[in-house]
Amino acid sequence: MRFSSEIKNPTYYVQALHGEYSQWAYAEQKAANMKGHWRESAFGDTAEIPIDLEIGTGNGFFFAHRAAQFRNRRLVGIEIKFKPLIQSIRRALANNCQNARVVRYHAARIDELFAQSEINDIFVHHPDPWEHPRKHKRRLLNHDYLNKLFNLQLTGSFLEFKTDSKDYFVWAKKEIEMTPYRLERYTEDLHGSEWASENFVTHFESIFIKKGLPIYYMRLMRP
Ligand SMILES: C[S@@+](CC[C@H](N)C(=O)[O-])C[C@H]1O[C@@H](n2cnc3c(N)ncnc32)[C@H](O)[C@@H]1O
């Protein structure tokens, strides 16, 4: 991953990360310095306020919604692309949310950002599907990565996973079986399920719904 500070001819979004939005959007080094100190250094909290995480925020509709819905919790978003990164924090701030931060980081290196048990709930919505079998190893939710997330989460937290890719979903379920996570919810048709009314439709999800495609959903408990 190339550091954003090394980019020659930075776009508006790269500049915003280091300037206008730097109080809420953290470049790589600043983000890594927070490891083990998110509570006090990023949010200025002295109490044990829960810190949730969204991996791959995209343009941030869910991110901003979640931050506004739970103002008594904290929310960190990881995003590798600059434009959606800034869009996400801008949307949260437009909702008057001071409880949200985004970091520009490669999600695979999540253990460089958080210490053991530092995170509560985790959201992974429509990660890049890598459909071709030769590219499956790039998929995020492999069992090694899930074990990393497990260690970073506090007991009693959950991990929410939604995808439009049946192939990824079925593959991920097998990976999950190799981890200590407990499957709490599972449906191959989220919008026809008992959890539909509590679901927030993300930007990518709306594209698949318009095409009449089902959304696959599971929720794992970190016992
Ligand atoms: C298909 S989009 C889904 C966005 C959003 N969650 C939604 O449901 O609308 C996947 C997002 O993950 C981000 N992403 C992909 N690989 C990543 C990585 N390794 N680290 C961080 N973000 C990543 C992409 O830039 C993109 O914004």
The ligand as an ORCA input file, in Angstrom:
! r2SCAN-3c Opt
* xyz 0 1
  C     -18.329     -3.096     -3.475
  S     -17.915     -1.732     -2.483
  C     -19.153     -1.789     -1.182
  C     -19.275     -0.473     -0.476
  C     -20.311     -0.385      0.654
  N     -19.964     -1.251      1.763
  C     -21.690     -0.688      0.150
  O     -22.258     -1.727      0.519
  O     -22.230      0.129     -0.606
  C     -16.450     -2.266     -1.670
  C     -15.667     -1.141     -1.010
  O     -14.567     -1.706     -0.320
  C     -13.403     -0.940     -0.575
  N     -12.261     -1.840     -0.499
  C     -11.919     -2.825     -1.353
  N     -10.814     -3.447     -0.961
  C     -10.414     -2.832      0.187
  C      -9.331     -3.023      1.081
  N      -8.439     -3.963      0.862
  N      -9.234     -2.223      2.149
  C     -10.172     -1.256      2.380
  N     -11.212     -1.038      1.576
  C     -11.348     -1.808      0.495
  C     -13.603     -0.412     -1.984
  O     -12.829      0.736     -2.229
  C     -15.104     -0.134     -1.989
  O     -15.396      1.170     -1.562
*
